[in-house]
Every structure is written in C-alpha cells, then in structure tokens.
Amino acid sequence: MGYAGKTVWIIGASDGIGAALVRALAREGTRLILSARNEAALRTLASTCGDARVLPLDLSVAGSLAHAVSTIAPGTLDAIICTAALYEPGRVEDLDPEITARLVAVNLLGSFDVARLAPPLLRDGGQLVLFGSVAGYFGLPGGQPYSATKAAVNNLAETLRIELAPRVDVRLVCPGFVSTRLTAKNDFSMPAVITPDQAAKAVMRGLQRRSFEVHFPKRFTWAVKCLRALPYAQSLRLTARLVKTDDR
C-alpha cells in the first residue's frame, strides 16, 4: 500500500533504520506516531515531521507498551512497524547475564508483546511489520545472543502471518549490515554494508509489494539464505572457517 495520508506507528523510531523510515514516510505525507526510549531524540525528530506524535516507551519495562497501546484508539492505524532492538556482539562464553537479559527482553519479549497487544489498533488489512534479521538465518560465530533473538522473531512473524490473516497483513523485514550506532560495535569489515537511508528505501519499496519477507541487500542476503539451505556438514564447515579467519 502507499503511505500518503496513512497513519503509521513506528516503535524504535529514534535512531538508525527507524529514524530513516520516519523521514522517508514524512516525505510521503504519512501521519506518524513515534516511539522509543529516548524522548528527547524523538521530539527532535518529530519537529522535522509536521504533526508527528511522540509516544515514548521502553519494551524492556513491564507495562510500558501496554500503556502506550491504551492511548491509541482501536482500528485507527494503517501500519505498525517495530524496528526496536539491542545488539551486543560476542562469543557465548563472554556473555554478560544482565546485558543478555535486557537484549532478550527488547528483541524477543518486546516483539511478542507487540504481536499480542498491537494488532487491535490496526484497521482491517493494516500491516504489522516486525524486524528480524539476516543474522537470524543461521547461527554465525560471535553473533549471540542477537542472532538467536532475531531467529525467534523471524519464526514469530511466520506464525503471525497465518494466525492474523486475513485481517492483518504481517510482514517480516530482514536487513543485512546497516551502518548504525549498533553495528559500529562490530570489529570486522561488514560485507555489503548500506546506510540507514538506503535501508529505509528498501523497506518502503518492499512493503508496497506483496511479498511476506523484505530482505536486503540482495547480494548479501541471498548468500546467507544459501548457507542456511546447505546440509549442516557443509554449512558448519564454512562457518568454522570464519572463526579461523578471525583467529588469524
């Protein structure tokens, strides 16, 4: 669907792909509701987007999303896009339990809450858009627990696509590497990395088509899809080479 004149709620709007989507949608004349933890960043962004409404929330805090949902009338939104996520790369043996718990709370439990609480806000035929990741296609070394939570979100979106049909049009977005504050934590050269504005254009283009999944950039995402399709004897041998390369 086109977004001119539509009402869209973006959760995770303050930075990265979320903020780039806000700017792209504002240029199309979309009525926007902006949510994230950082209220100051939201207000700064909203000031450039006409009459965008700021609705702060924190997916890691119990009741925060439910309170936000209670302020929006049922059946008034055309799309809900949840880009909110935390990222902390590293080996499993080095995980910090508190950081990991917060990451799981936002990336996975937050997505479950959005899936449970948000659909009644949508008009019939409205879109519920969850952000998984190419990182969720296959367990790559050094990418946990982000990879595990995104694999779960990918799976959740597949379930919702059937459970909420035909009233809600569920979509899954799986970006590759995007240059953001989060990916700046990576200490390796990211293949096929793109900017948030490029990512936003790919999301907008994909969501206006019929496909369930929007994934980009294709030159990278198809390679990881092929890796996932291989027998484990081959795919695990290939990923083991990544560890050996990093060790050098």
N, C-alpha and C positions, 0 to 999 in steps of 0.2 A: 504494500500500500504506500501511497505518497503521504508525507507527514505535514504538508501545509495545512494549517488550521486544526491539526490534531492535538490532543493533549497527551503528553508523554512524561512519565516519571522515571528519572534516572537515579539509580542508587549506586553510589560510588562516583559521583559527578565532579569531585573537587580537583582531580588530578588525572594525568595520563590519558588513556583512551576515553574514559568517562567525560573528562573536560573537553576533549576534542569533539566528541559526539554532541555535547551541549552546543558548542559553537556552530557545528555543521547543521544541527536541527534548527537553531535560532535563525540561521540564514534562510531557511526554508519557510519561516513563519510558523513554527511549531510553538504551542503553549507548553511551557516546561515547568516541572516540579523537580527541584534539585536536592538530593540527599547525600550526606556523607558525615563523617565525624567532625571535620574541620569547618565550623560555621563561618569563620572569617573568610576562608578561601571560597566558600560557596557564595557569600554575599558579594565578594569582589567579582566573581564570575557572573553572577546574576545581574550585576549592574550593567553588563555589556549585552544582556539578552532581553531587553524590553521589560516585560512584566513577569519574568520568571519568579516562581515562588520558591523560597528557601525552607526546607523541612529537614533540619539536622536529625541524624540518628546514628547509632553505633550498633552494628549487627552482633557484636560480641557481648552486648549488655542485654540481659533478660528484660523483655517488655518494651525495649526501645522501638523495634519495628512495629509491634502491636499498637503502641501509642500513635505512631505516625500513620498507620493504616486507619485508625479510628478518626483521623482528621480529614479523610478523603471520602467523599460520598460514593457508595457502590455504583457501579455501572457508568462511571464518568470518564474513565481513562481509555485511550486507544492503544497504548503500549506501556509496558513496564520493562525497563532494561536494567538488569543488575550486573554491573561491572566490578563491584566491590571485591577486593581480595588483598591478602597479605602474602608476602613472599620472603622466604629466608632460605637461601641455598645452603647445601652442606651434606656431609655424609651422615648416615643414620647414627653411627656411634658418637657423633658430636652434637646431637640434638639437645637443645635446652628445653626441658619439660614445660616451663611456663610459656615460652615463645611458641612452642609447638601447640599447646592447648589453645592459645589465642588464635593462631593461624587456622586451626581446625574449626574453632568457633565461628570465625568470619567466613572462611571459604566454603565450608561444608554445612555446618549447622545453620549459618545465616542463609544459605541457599535453600535449605529445607524450609526455613521459616518463610522466606519469600514465596516458595511454592505453595505453602499451606495457607498463608494469610492474604496474599495479594490478588489471586485470581478474581474474587468477587468484585474488585474495583474496576475490572475491565468490562467494556461493552462487548456484546456478542461479536465474535470474530476478532477481538483485540489480540495483540501479541504479548506473550510473556517470553522475554529473551534472557536466557542465562548464559553467562560467560564461563565456559570450560577452558580448555587449553590444549594445544598440541602436546604439551607436557603430560597430559592425561592419556595420550595414546599408548605409551609404553614407558615402563619404569627405567629411566636413564640414570646412570650413576651421578651422585652429587645433587640430585634434584628434589630430595624428600625434605619435608612432608608435603610441599606444594604439589608435586606430581600426583601423589596419592589422593589429595583432596580434589584435584581437578579431574582425575579419572572418575571419582564418585559423582562429580557434578555432570560430567558427560553422560554417565549412566542414568542419573536422575532426570535429565532432560529427555532422554529416550523414553523413560517411563511416563513422564508427564505428557509427552506428545500423544500418547494413546489415551491416558486417563482423562485428560481435559478436553479431548476432541469431542465434538466439532466446535464447541463454543469458544474455546481459547486456542489460538494459533501459537503453539510453543515452538521456539527456535533455539538453537544452540550455536554459539559463536566460539570458535577455537582459533585464537591468534597464535602465530609463531612469535618470534622475538620482536618486541616493540621497544624502542628507546624511551624508557621512562625512569622515574625515580627508583622503582623497584628493580628493574633489570640492571641498573647501574651497580648493583651489588655483585653482579657476575664478574669473575676474574678470568674469563676466557673470551675469545673472539666469537661473537654471536653470528651464526650464519644467516644470511638474508634478512638482516635487521631492517626494520622500517620505522618511520616516525609515527607519533600518535595521530597526526592529521591524515597520513596515508591509511592508517588502520581504520580511522573513522569513515573514510570514503569507502573502504572495502566493506565495512559493516553496513552502511547505508545502502550500498548497491546490493549486497546480499539479502538484506531483509526485505527489499522490494521485489525479490524473486520468490519462487515457490519452494525452493529447497529448504529442507529442515536444518541442515548444517551450513554455516558460513565459516569457511576456513581460509586462511591467507598467511603469508604469501604462498601461492600455489607451488612455486619451485621448491619450497622447503616442506610444506605440509604433506604433499604427495609422497615425498621421500620417507617421511616418518610413518605415513599410512602403509607404505610398502614394507617397512621394517616390522610393523605390527602384524602384517599378513604372513610373514615368514614363519616356518616352524621354529620352536624355541631353540633347537640345536643350532640353527643358523643365526637367529636374531640375537641370542645371548652371546654368541661368539663375536658378533660385530660390536655389541656394546662393551664387551670386555676390552676390546681394542681402544675404546675411548679412555678407559681407566689407565691403560698402559701408556697412552699418549700423554695424559695429564701427569703421570709419574715422571716422565722424562722432562 
